[in-house]
Structures are given as C-alpha cells and as structure tokens.
Amino acid sequence: MTEENIFEAVTDYAINERMSKMLLGNRQYQKLQKRIDKQFELFDKLNLDRKQWLVIDRLLSLYAENGALYGRITYRQGYKDCVVMLQAMGFIKAA
C-alpha cells in the first residue's frame, strides 16, 4: 500500500465517519437540513412529470457530487498543509 493510499484511507475515514457524527450534532447543519426539507416539500408540490423530475434530479446529484469532491479535496489539502507547517516548525521530520 502506498503512502497516498494510506493517506486517502485515513482522510476518507475522517470525512465519512467522524465528520458525519460531528455534523449531526451541529446546530447550523440541522437548521440547513430543515430548510432543505421544507424546500423539498414545496418542490414536491410542483407535480413535475417524470422527465422533468429526472433532469432536476440529475442536476442536483451532480452538484452534490461536486460539493462532496470539493470537500474531500480541501480536507486532504488541509491535512497536507498542516504537515508542512509542523515540519517547518520542527515538530515532525520530513520522510
């Protein structure tokens, strides 16, 4: 297993497991989820036909996928930046 694969495994765990637990306890996240639920109720009342629904569903899914990818990339970059900073401060040695 390469260093990058180990790094990805660790950050994937942190993103998928740890962050999920943290988000569920976060008030801002809960409020936003409630707003999403209310908006979905209004959206559902539009009674769109299947073709219209699928176009919107695909678009929203792509936005969600894009946001998830952005989050993973920035989270991993934050880890890398932290390592560089700790190396510069002499707390850890470069491999």
PyMOL commands that set and color helices and strands:
alter all, ss='L'
color gray80, all
select helices_A, chain A and resi 3-24+27-44+50-88
alter helices_A, ss='H'
color red, helices_A
deselect
rebuild
show_as cartoon
